[in-house]
Amino acid sequence: MKITTWNVNGLRAAIKNGAADWWREYDPDLLCLQEIRARPDQLTNPQKESLKRDNPIWNPAERPGYSGVATFSKLAPLKSEKGLGIPRFDQEGRVIQSIFPGFRVFNLYVPNGGRDLSRVDYKLDFYQELLEICDNLHQDGEKIILCGDFNTSHQPIDLRNPDENQGTTGFLPEERAWIDTYLGHGFRDIFRDLYSDREQYTWWTYRFQARQRNIGWRLDYFLISEDLVDLVEDVIIHDDVGGSDHCPVSLLIAIK
């Protein structure tokens, strides 16, 4: 199974910039998009045509032009759930859960802490509530794939300039500690497991020619249940793919 996650930073803009051409050619079995910033009825007919994929599930934010996630799957899920069941997070359209035989996929757009750090507590609360849900699922024997934009670089290797960003959201100690906590609760950062020394990023600011200079951050992850690790074939960061300030990331895993 080929699962791709991608923060498209505005679905309509990403399609205009060629994103749909890429996902048509790469053809993942499960496509998880974040920061779509659109409802289906806001798309033009050509844009809708570019998104003609099986089993679409949309979870846009209540606020127009903000946040939102969408999942497309070749395999019809047994069940889909929008959100975490917590209104203060769910109104922002940050989660879709897709339940398949033997595993569950969370398409996640974790909140940004804000340049002024005003939303850091909100972000940390999101991490906590999500982990409590995952702990209960693990206790029930479920296998979980968390994928999406986590809005946090875990270790210094995960961003180009760690020393300069100690006080920046996305690399605050309290944000990074939550990734440690997930890894202590039965999850694995499977890209880092496979490529312990690789400096590769998934997001670059549009300013300062950052992408051309590869001054980036790894913000987009697959955290998977430990019971799934032996089934993983590869994790690919498609850092040559444009269309957004993030690039797509794919998990290749031997499950059907």
KALIN-V960353 format. One record per residue. RES is the residue in one letter. PSI is psi in whole degrees, 0 to 359 (* if undefined). OMEGA is omega in whole degrees, -180 to 180 (NA if undefined). NEAR is the number of other ideal C-beta (glycine too) atoms within 10 Angstrom. Layout:
# KALIN-V960353
RES&PSI&OMEGA&NEAR ; RES&PSI&OMEGA&NEAR
This chain:
# KALIN-V960353
M&138&-180&20 ; K&115&-178&17 ; I&126&180&24 ; T&133&173&23 ; T&143&-178&30 ; W&120&168&29 ; N&111&-173&26 ; V&353&177&26 ; N&55&-178&20 ; G&103&-174&18 ; L&316&-177&28 ; R&320&178&16 ; A&320&-179&14 ; A&319&177&26 ; I&316&178&23 ; K&327&-177&14 ; N&10&172&16 ; G&6&-178&11 ; A&320&-178&22 ; A&326&176&21 ; D&321&-180&12 ; W&312&-175&19 ; W&337&173&23 ; R&319&-179&11 ; E&317&-178&7 ; Y&325&171&15 ; D&61&178&12 ; P&155&176&21 ; D&328&179&17 ; L&122&-179&26 ; L&117&-178&25 ; C&114&-178&29 ; L&143&177&27 ; Q&163&-180&31 ; E&51&-178&26 ; I&327&176&27 ; R&38&180&22 ; A&154&169&23 ; R&158&180&16 ; P&324&-177&14 ; D&354&177&8 ; Q&355&-178&14 ; L&146&173&17 ; T&165&179&10 ; N&316&176&7 ; P&323&178&10 ; Q&319&176&16 ; K&321&179&12 ; E&322&-180&11 ; S&344&180&19 ; L&22&178&18 ; K&81&178&10 ; R&161&-173&18 ; D&149&170&12 ; N&59&179&14 ; P&139&175&13 ; I&121&-178&18 ; W&139&173&20 ; N&75&179&23 ; P&159&176&23 ; A&156&174&21 ; E&323&179&12 ; R&124&-177&12 ; P&141&175&11 ; G&25&-173&13 ; Y&138&168&14 ; S&216&176&20 ; G&146&178&27 ; V&158&176&29 ; A&143&-179&24 ; T&138&178&26 ; F&132&-172&22 ; S&130&174&22 ; K&322&178&14 ; L&124&179&14 ; A&124&178&11 ; P&153&174&19 ; L&326&-177&10 ; K&149&174&10 ; S&144&178&17 ; E&134&178&16 ; K&126&175&18 ; G&187&179&17 ; L&357&-174&19 ; G&21&-179&11 ; I&107&-169&15 ; P&322&-174&10 ; R&341&172&11 ; F&321&-173&19 ; D&334&179&16 ; Q&344&180&13 ; E&3&174&22 ; G&57&-171&26 ; R&355&-173&27 ; V&137&163&25 ; I&129&175&26 ; Q&128&178&22 ; S&119&-176&25 ; I&122&178&15 ; F&166&177&19 ; P&113&175&9 ; G&352&179&11 ; F&162&-179&19 ; R&135&179&20 ; V&128&172&28 ; F&120&170&23 ; N&115&-167&29 ; L&136&167&25 ; Y&92&-177&27 ; V&139&-179&23 ; P&149&171&20 ; N&142&-179&18 ; G&348&179&23 ; G&144&179&12 ; R&327&179&9 ; D&7&179&8 ; L&15&-176&13 ; S&342&-178&10 ; R&14&-180&17 ; V&315&180&17 ; D&320&177&11 ; Y&316&179&15 ; K&315&-180&24 ; L&324&176&17 ; D&322&178&15 ; F&312&177&24 ; Y&316&-177&21 ; Q&313&-178&12 ; E&319&179&15 ; L&318&-179&21 ; L&321&178&17 ; E&320&177&12 ; I&315&-180&17 ; C&321&177&21 ; D&316&180&12 ; N&321&178&10 ; L&318&177&18 ; H&319&179&17 ; Q&331&178&9 ; D&3&176&7 ; G&9&-179&7 ; E&148&173&15 ; K&136&-168&19 ; I&140&168&20 ; I&116&173&26 ; L&122&179&22 ; C&152&178&25 ; G&195&180&28 ; D&108&-180&27 ; F&351&178&25 ; N&29&178&24 ; T&134&168&25 ; S&125&-169&26 ; H&310&-174&22 ; Q&164&179&14 ; P&329&179&14 ; I&343&-173&16 ; D&5&172&25 ; L&154&-172&22 ; R&322&-174&19 ; N&71&-177&12 ; P&321&-177&15 ; D&326&-178&7 ; E&351&-173&10 ; N&21&-180&16 ; Q&329&-179&9 ; G&14&-177&9 ; T&137&176&17 ; T&142&-173&20 ; G&341&176&19 ; F&21&175&23 ; L&146&180&19 ; P&321&-178&8 ; E&333&175&13 ; E&314&-180&22 ; R&326&180&17 ; A&331&179&13 ; W&327&174&21 ; I&318&175&21 ; D&318&-178&11 ; T&317&177&13 ; Y&319&180&20 ; L&339&175&15 ; G&358&-179&9 ; H&38&171&15 ; G&13&178&18 ; F&157&175&24 ; R&136&171&19 ; D&92&-165&20 ; I&328&175&20 ; F&313&-178&24 ; R&329&174&19 ; D&318&-177&12 ; L&326&-172&14 ; Y&75&-170&14 ; S&332&-175&8 ; D&6&-174&6 ; R&126&176&11 ; E&98&-176&13 ; Q&138&-170&16 ; Y&163&-179&22 ; T&355&180&27 ; W&140&178&23 ; W&134&175&22 ; T&151&176&12 ; Y&346&-177&9 ; R&160&169&8 ; F&20&-177&10 ; Q&41&-173&10 ; A&321&-177&17 ; R&318&178&17 ; Q&327&-180&8 ; R&0&-179&10 ; N&44&173&12 ; I&90&-170&16 ; G&185&178&24 ; W&147&169&24 ; R&105&-177&26 ; L&346&-172&23 ; D&126&-166&24 ; Y&160&158&29 ; F&110&168&23 ; L&122&-174&23 ; I&153&176&27 ; S&144&-179&20 ; E&329&-179&13 ; D&347&180&16 ; L&351&-171&21 ; V&317&-177&14 ; D&346&-179&8 ; L&353&-176&14 ; V&131&177&19 ; E&324&180&12 ; D&162&167&13 ; V&128&-175&21 ; I&123&170&16 ; I&113&-176&18 ; H&67&-172&15 ; D&2&174&19 ; D&1&-176&6 ; V&124&178&17 ; G&194&-180&14 ; G&345&-179&21 ; S&171&171&23 ; D&349&169&20 ; H&160&171&25 ; C&159&177&23 ; P&154&175&26 ; V&136&-176&28 ; S&141&173&21 ; L&125&174&25 ; L&117&-172&16 ; I&140&-173&23 ; A&62&172&10 ; I&153&-177&15 ; K&*&NA&9
